[in-house]
Amino acid sequence: MDRSIPGDNSNYISQPWIDFPIRESNGIEMKKNSLPEHLTRTRFIKTAGAVIGGAAGAYVLYELAPWLNGSAPAAKVRMPLQVRAKGDPLMRELIRFATLAASGHNAQPWIFSVANHVIQIQPDRSRRLPAVDPHDRELWISLGCALENLCIAARKVGLDPEITYPKASDVITVSLIPRKPEEGKLFSSIPFRQNTRFEYDGSRVGAADMRHLLSTPLEEGISLRAFESHSDIEKVLEFVSVGNLSQFEDKPFLDELTRWIRFDKREALASMDGLYSGCMGSLQVPRWIGQKVLGNMAPNQQVDMDATKLRSSSGALAIASTSEDKASWVRTGQVYERLALKMTSMNIKSAFLNQPNEVPEVRGHFRSAFGFGKTLPQLLLRFGYADAMPSSYRRSVDDVILWP
Ligand SMILES: Cc1cc2nc3c(=O)[nH]c(=O)nc-3n(C[C@H](O)[C@H](O)[C@H](O)COP(=O)(O)O)c2cc1C
């Protein structure tokens, strides 16, 4: 059949992607998917390529959103504390510094209430992490981290914190009693403390610095262990690896983790919480790609990444407690925050590797392999030297305070 376009072009329409009717010589009208003379196949391919390329470019631009300033909000919440503030504005400042603390998945599971010179910290249960933390152990540790920042900031402005730990109630109460301001070295590290998830440079923290670090004051019932020898680090790694394998084969764990990952700047700025890829050393991608990659990731990939990171570190530190209750978890968080601030002041970086404490079966073996005795390992972190990462986000302090 002659498929050439007849001389009579009157039936043509100019859009090449629309089938247009042509008249066969026998007079039967039929549809023919062909091109008008003025638009050759090459031009069509070029036009389509430009349209697809343009759309892809626009999408990438939309994802990376260079017009959204990603570092300004992280810097704003870390502004120097307004030490001259009085009354409620001062309480607000102390709470802003409290929120710069670490929290599991950066869920920021805290609510602060203020009455005169008393600040109460309570869990925000809408921010629980039931898959990784079914008993709220890490939630209370996170509140302990915030409590420690609050106390350090309070001392700096001349307020002595008197703490009532949670027992039957679900509240940490901090009464602030005026006294002479304290020149706290840890205070100035609060805006700079971070979980630095990069690979470290492999160099060792010297013996004198290790002694200084391990002299960090502890809390009642809380102990600190360092693992620095090659064989100890390899032994710790075995437990991190088994924990990783267990977690990355667990769908509820992965689903929860995925919900808290902020795969691009747009998502991170919208929520101001969660694990933002931009400050974890990961690529920014659209959520649908990130979810696919995470869903298809072999657990061994995570094992290998963490092995490289731990082996690049100077060592690991474990914080343990004599009992397993809310008050011990809060005290654990206080000791972590204090230790992390001290490391920050010494330019030592750290990052958590809590898998051995988060998987119950692994925790028991970890505990006996390292002879923790009657104490229970609560937190595990690696430490060493590396460049800083971009700072993580925090929700506005006004979103976490309940005024009377
Ligand atoms: C109790 C607790 C457990 C944590 N567990 C891990 C962990 O296993 N792996 C990790 O990379 N970060 C862990 N983190 C770190 C948080 O993700 C981090 O504090 C949060 O993203 C905020 O970032 P920043 O600490 O850099 O300010 C944990 C934090 C807390 C308080």
The ligand as a Tripos MOL2 file, in Angstrom:
@<TRIPOS>MOLECULE
LIG
   31    33     1     0     0
SMALL
NO_CHARGES

@<TRIPOS>ATOM
      1 C1         18.4200    7.4060   72.1170 C.3       1 LIG1
      2 C2         19.0160    7.7290   70.7760 C.ar      1 LIG1
      3 C3         19.3080    6.7110   69.8840 C.ar      1 LIG1
      4 C4         19.8950    7.0000   68.6530 C.ar      1 LIG1
      5 N1         20.2350    5.9680   67.8090 N.ar      1 LIG1
      6 C5         20.8900    6.2530   66.6520 C.ar      1 LIG1
      7 C6         21.4000    5.2000   65.8310 C.ar      1 LIG1
      8 O1         21.2960    4.0220   66.1670 O.2       1 LIG1
      9 N2         22.0270    5.5270   64.6930 N.ar      1 LIG1
     10 C7         22.2130    6.8310   64.3210 C.ar      1 LIG1
     11 O2         22.7920    7.0740   63.2580 O.2       1 LIG1
     12 N3         21.7590    7.8520   65.0910 N.ar      1 LIG1
     13 C8         21.1230    7.5860   66.2430 C.ar      1 LIG1
     14 N4         20.7150    8.6230   67.0540 N.ar      1 LIG1
     15 C9         21.0360   10.0030   66.6760 C.3       1 LIG1
     16 C10        19.8460   10.7950   66.1760 C.3       1 LIG1
     17 O3         19.4240   10.3490   64.9230 O.3       1 LIG1
     18 C11        20.2450   12.2790   66.1420 C.3       1 LIG1
     19 O4         20.4240   12.6980   67.4600 O.3       1 LIG1
     20 C12        19.2150   13.1670   65.4780 C.3       1 LIG1
     21 O5         19.1090   12.8460   64.1250 O.3       1 LIG1
     22 C13        19.5630   14.6460   65.5950 C.3       1 LIG1
     23 O6         20.8130   14.8970   65.0220 O.3       1 LIG1
     24 P1         22.0330   15.4930   65.8570 P.3       1 LIG1
     25 O7         22.3110   14.5550   66.9860 O.co2     1 LIG1
     26 O8         23.1460   15.5650   64.8680 O.co2     1 LIG1
     27 O9         21.6090   16.8320   66.3660 O.co2     1 LIG1
     28 C14        20.1320    8.3550   68.3010 C.ar      1 LIG1
     29 C15        19.8290    9.3770   69.2100 C.ar      1 LIG1
     30 C16        19.2940    9.0730   70.4480 C.ar      1 LIG1
     31 C17        19.0300   10.1730   71.4400 C.3       1 LIG1
@<TRIPOS>BOND
     1     1     2 1
     2     2     3 ar
     3     2    30 ar
     4     3     4 ar
     5     4     5 ar
     6     4    28 ar
     7     5     6 ar
     8     6     7 ar
     9     6    13 1
    10     7     8 2
    11     7     9 ar
    12     9    10 ar
    13    10    11 2
    14    10    12 ar
    15    12    13 ar
    16    13    14 ar
    17    14    15 1
    18    14    28 ar
    19    15    16 1
    20    16    17 1
    21    16    18 1
    22    18    19 1
    23    18    20 1
    24    20    21 1
    25    20    22 1
    26    22    23 1
    27    23    24 1
    28    24    25 2
    29    24    26 1
    30    24    27 1
    31    28    29 ar
    32    29    30 ar
    33    30    31 1
@<TRIPOS>SUBSTRUCTURE
     1 LIG1         1 GROUP 0 **** ****
